[in-house]
Amino acid sequence: MAQHLLAPDLCQRLLSAALSRGGDAADVYAERGTTRSLSFEEGKVKSASESARLGVGIRVLSGERTGYAFCEDLDEATLLATAQRAGQIAAGAPATPAVLSEHVGLPQRYLVGQPMDRVGTAERVALLRRASERAFARDARVTWVSCSLADSDTTVTIATSDGLLVTDQRPMLRINVSVIATSGERRERGGTGGGGRIGLDYFSKRSPEALADEAVRQAVMLFDAIDCPAGVMPVVLAPATSGILIHEAVGHGLEADFNRKGVSAYSGQVGTRVASSLVTVIDDGAVLGDRGAINVDDEGCVPLATTLIENGVLRGYLNDRLSARVMGVAPTGNGRRESYAKVPIPRMRVTYLAAGEHEPEDILRGVSRGIYAVNFGGGSVDIAKGDFNFNVTEAYLIENGKITAPLRSATLIGNGPEVLRRISKVGHDLQLSDGMWTCGKDGQGCPVGQGLPTTLVDEMTVGGKA
Amino acid sequence: MSAPTVSTGASLDAVREAIDLALAELKRAGVAGEVAAARSESWSAQVRLGELETVQSAVTRGLRITAYASGNRHASTTTSDTDPAAVRRAVATAVELAGYADADPWAGLPPLAETGVAAVDLGGDDPAYATLDRDAFVERVISAEKTALGSDPRVTNSHRSSASAARGRHWYASTDGVLVERVGTRFGYSVVVVARDAAGERQTGGYGTRARRLDALKPADAVGREAGQRAVRGFGWRSVPSGRFPVLFDREVASELLDTLASAVAGGAVYRGSTFLAKALGTVIASPRVTIVDDPLIPEALGSRPCDGEGVRARTLTVVEDGRLGTFLVSAYSARRLGHPLTGHDGGSSNLLLMPGSATRDDLLRELGTGLLVTDLQGMGVDLASGTWSKGASGFWVEGGHVQFPVQEVTLAGNLREMLAGIRTVGDDPLDESATSSPSLVIDGLTVGGKG
């Protein structure tokens, strides 16, 4: 096991100080991280950077109240003062934290065959140069190529007042390729990215050239695109990246903080049918090497695969410790935070729609006129009403069961609970999206994964201009 | 909870010493360089249903060090550790990484003559921060939430209401001898409530206020009433048939469009060719009714600043005059690269204001005739390269200049080029507290997608 960032006896004293005015629970979260990044534009290394983070966040829970404070100096006096500030939320007799014992045998869900911290800068530059050269060579209309590579190593130590002490070392890799193609007065952008909790091993499954080809394909495809139609129509979602539908339409609405407060469109519905019987939704923290994988969540809970919806029936929510305690259920290992400066809240990990039994070709064949949606730019959801949206950056018209013209980008909207009932075919071809998604909630960014098999939604509103 | 803040590390002096040390180390390494540093204190509280839920306090600091080696090959490092050993390490890493960068003729420190702070007292550092009565501030949010909950019987739940106060100090210093400093406070609070109708449908409504000065915040009853009203205004909503209709963008929605325009005229997007306005300098890009000013020098405004992020003196600029694009918003790098005068926009627009016209709300509705009054937009469907624009929308259907019924679950789509040209009428709404602020606008040329 990696070395703890704070000595166990110091953690013990900080937990005591945090609970000096009482409270139900306290935790200490120490984080040290380094992020290295390179950007490559116009065939040149545009900039290089490295950033270092170090800090400790201390939390006290008292009923449904949370006190939180953090500091960036790790001397004992500052740490103790920080613990006392967090503890000001409580107002009672001192509580005594349990004696810390080390959590051993954490599962290993990161693919660290070739860790990035042993890859030299020259070798990193070479990866980006390969992507950039390939993009320019691929199509003469490419006028600009931006590539970037970022990787981080983060060590976190978590100590809780119920006696848990655990340290986790988390790698993260991310590569992006973005191109602008120009034809006369028209400009089109295309881009892709990938990565995960993985080392240099990533490039043996997806080469820089493959990423460049994909970015160029997405940009030049748009020169032939026609305006997307507007209005209600069937939508076939292609595998992998379309998992954004599940993330926005279901995932957020099932985060337990919204549900313990009764403000979600799915509040109070555990055990009831919320979706077509073809729908099984899983949130899994254990997908090896995925961007959303974690060995342990940011409250010290080891995450497992959580079934949220099983054959259309709602089974449970995504819990952090606070929500689990208030709702009287076990934590699911979804307590995550952006950094030591933020409180943990329920967050998704790798969220996907489980594979069904339909042949992908049959799904398309059954649609007389609709949209085939392939790539996405982002989305959001209104938790209370359940209305969600996502932006489709690559889509095609379906006419008489066949994919025809490429379409200009458009926003698709729907109501989560309603769309779940209108999922009428689910393919057997589940794929997870390559690691490029960051979810935002309460001002905190969090790396997540997602996936989907080919899926037919009978009716969604398509925001085209034709 | 209102005991005085225990002072932690990250003292002002520690940051100043770290800046001096970083500059000395850069010089010792024989390179040019710059240091951007910040130190801030903040406090926030969340309340729900009259009860305090979360209290957070923070003191944070950071340094960003950029080294320019020969040929202006550059690299940067950031660190939150102000310890001398950490600062030396950060400088050494920046210098080493710069060796891997390629020569860049456009990079480098901003021209010395352009750096410094504008000779205007912008205020914005409210002494009330130091004496803030946190209990009273929390009570104010609770009172606003109570007003929202009492505003309509259907408003029955609270999502989250919060208050925050912060004071931040920012420095920019370079091996050219420049040292500029700016300091400011920010206060804000907001209420988000949930309403439920007889059919069990939930709707959210939220409203908030932000200002540099505590006493400039909107009163609690006004914030609460508005949040409550927004939670119920959509009940009874319908969809509408798809088709091309004029739209009336309410003030907040119009301000979102103005933010999009700011991204489309940013120097970085222009030199990359990633904006549909890359070749548009000096040309007509919007209806002649549109004049847009970027003014960083309004005392106590949220977007005000005496200089930008690289120490370039702030100035007031007319970005669009009667529809014609007069300037891009550039950093020193993009200015050199584009041969464009410096504007002081490292870090984006400041107070970006679309100048109000003379149309009252009734005039705007009459001008709209039959179409959609848009109060909310959802999603991020903006492709700046092609100008393709598509979002989810909600608001009200208007016929013959009269509001008919609420509308939800529809889409709006168009092209930014056509939307800017299609701004037919500019409202007389006074500019509000937001840094980016537009009056309401009637716009032609959008397509509504609905279920009707």
Contacts between the chains, C-beta under 8 A, distances in Angstrom:
chain1	res1	chain2	res2	distance
A	38	B	100	7.9
A	41	B	272	7.7
A	44	B	101	7.9
A	44	B	102	3.7
A	44	B	103	7.9
A	44	B	104	7.2
A	45	B	73	8.0
A	45	B	100	5.9
A	45	B	101	4.5
A	45	B	102	4.9
A	46	B	101	7.2
A	46	B	102	7.8
A	46	B	104	7.0
A	47	B	74	6.0
A	47	B	75	6.2
A	47	B	76	6.8
A	47	B	101	6.3
A	48	B	75	4.0
A	48	B	76	7.7
A	48	B	97	3.9
A	48	B	98	7.1
A	48	B	100	5.6
A	48	B	101	5.6
A	49	B	75	6.2
A	49	B	76	4.6
A	49	B	77	6.2
A	49	B	78	7.2
A	49	B	97	7.1
A	50	B	77	4.8
A	50	B	78	7.8
A	50	B	93	5.3
A	50	B	94	7.8
A	50	B	97	6.5
A	51	B	77	6.6
A	51	B	78	3.9
A	51	B	79	7.2
A	52	B	77	7.5
A	52	B	78	7.1
A	52	B	79	4.7
A	52	B	80	7.0
A	52	B	81	6.4
A	52	B	86	7.2
A	52	B	90	7.1
A	53	B	80	5.8
A	54	B	80	6.1
A	54	B	81	5.6
A	55	B	80	6.7
A	64	B	51	7.4
A	64	B	53	6.4
A	65	B	51	7.7
A	65	B	52	6.1
A	65	B	53	6.2
A	65	B	54	7.1
A	65	B	55	7.9
A	66	B	53	6.8
A	66	B	54	4.2
A	66	B	55	7.4
A	67	B	54	7.6
A	67	B	55	5.3
A	68	B	54	6.6
A	68	B	55	7.0
A	68	B	56	4.4
A	68	B	57	7.7
A	69	B	56	7.1
A	69	B	57	5.1
A	69	B	58	7.2
A	70	B	58	5.9
A	70	B	60	7.9
A	71	B	8	4.8
A	71	B	9	6.6
A	71	B	10	7.8
A	71	B	59	7.0
A	72	B	9	6.8
A	72	B	10	6.0
A	72	B	59	7.8
A	72	B	60	6.4
A	72	B	61	6.9
A	72	B	80	5.1
A	72	B	81	7.2
A	73	B	8	6.5
A	73	B	9	3.2
A	73	B	10	6.7
A	75	B	9	7.3
A	78	B	8	4.9
A	78	B	9	5.1
A	81	B	6	4.2
A	81	B	7	7.8
A	81	B	8	5.9
A	82	B	6	7.9
A	82	B	8	6.3
A	84	B	6	6.6
A	85	B	5	7.3
A	85	B	6	5.6
A	85	B	57	5.7
A	88	B	1	5.4
A	88	B	3	6.1
A	88	B	55	7.3
A	89	B	1	6.7
A	89	B	52	7.7
A	89	B	55	5.6
A	121	B	97	6.8
A	121	B	100	4.7
A	122	B	100	6.9
A	125	B	100	6.1
A	143	B	273	5.8
A	144	B	272	5.1
A	144	B	273	5.5
A	144	B	274	6.9
A	146	B	272	7.1
A	180	B	272	6.4
A	180	B	273	5.1
A	180	B	274	5.3
A	180	B	385	6.1
A	182	B	273	6.4
A	186	B	386	7.0
A	187	B	273	6.1
A	187	B	274	7.3
A	187	B	276	6.6
A	187	B	278	7.2
A	187	B	385	4.6
A	187	B	386	6.2
A	188	B	385	5.9
A	188	B	386	5.8
A	189	B	274	6.0
A	189	B	383	6.5
A	189	B	384	7.7
A	189	B	385	3.9
A	189	B	386	7.5
A	222	B	386	6.9
A	228	B	390	7.6
A	228	B	413	7.4
A	230	B	242	4.7
A	230	B	411	6.6
A	230	B	413	6.3
A	230	B	447	5.0
A	230	B	448	7.2
A	230	B	449	3.5
A	231	B	242	3.9
A	231	B	449	5.1
A	231	B	450	6.9
A	231	B	451	7.7
A	232	B	449	7.9
A	232	B	450	7.7
A	232	B	451	5.0
A	261	B	48	6.9
A	261	B	157	7.1
A	261	B	158	7.9
A	261	B	159	7.1
A	262	B	157	5.8
A	263	B	157	5.8
A	263	B	159	5.0
A	263	B	194	4.8
A	263	B	202	7.1
A	263	B	204	7.7
A	265	B	202	6.2
A	341	B	58	6.3
A	341	B	60	6.7
A	343	B	54	6.6
A	343	B	56	6.8
A	377	B	380	6.4
A	377	B	381	7.3
A	378	B	379	7.8
A	378	B	380	4.7
A	379	B	379	6.6
A	379	B	380	7.6
A	380	B	378	6.2
A	380	B	379	6.2
A	380	B	380	7.3
A	382	B	204	6.1
A	382	B	378	7.3
A	383	B	159	7.7
A	383	B	204	7.2
A	384	B	159	7.2
A	384	B	194	4.9
A	384	B	202	3.9
A	384	B	203	6.2
A	384	B	204	4.3
A	385	B	201	6.7
A	385	B	202	5.6
A	385	B	203	5.7
A	385	B	204	6.9
A	385	B	408	7.9
A	387	B	378	7.1
A	387	B	392	7.2
A	387	B	408	7.0
A	387	B	409	6.2
A	389	B	378	4.9
A	389	B	379	3.8
A	389	B	381	7.9
A	389	B	391	7.5
A	389	B	392	4.2
A	390	B	379	7.1
A	391	B	379	5.8
A	391	B	380	5.6
A	391	B	381	4.2
A	391	B	390	7.2
A	393	B	383	7.5
A	408	B	386	7.3
A	408	B	388	5.2
A	409	B	381	6.5
A	409	B	383	5.2
A	409	B	388	5.2
A	409	B	390	6.6
A	410	B	381	6.6
A	410	B	388	8.0
A	410	B	390	4.6
A	410	B	411	7.6
A	410	B	413	6.3
A	411	B	378	7.9
A	411	B	379	4.5
A	411	B	381	3.8
A	411	B	390	4.3
A	411	B	391	5.4
A	411	B	392	5.8
A	411	B	411	5.8
A	411	B	413	7.5
A	412	B	411	7.9
A	413	B	378	7.1
A	413	B	379	7.4
A	413	B	392	4.2
A	413	B	409	6.2
A	413	B	410	7.8
A	413	B	411	5.8
A	414	B	409	7.7
A	415	B	409	6.6
A	461	B	239	7.9
A	461	B	409	6.3
A	461	B	410	6.9
A	461	B	411	5.7
A	461	B	449	5.6
A	461	B	450	6.8
A	461	B	451	6.4
A	462	B	411	7.0
A	462	B	449	6.1
A	463	B	381	6.8
A	463	B	390	4.4
A	463	B	391	6.8
A	463	B	392	6.9
A	463	B	411	2.7
A	463	B	412	6.8
A	463	B	413	4.9
A	463	B	449	4.9
A	464	B	390	7.0
A	464	B	411	7.8
A	464	B	413	5.6
A	464	B	447	7.0
A	464	B	449	6.6
A	465	B	390	7.3
A	465	B	413	3.9
A	465	B	414	5.7
A	465	B	415	7.3
A	465	B	446	7.7
A	465	B	447	4.2
A	466	B	447	7.4
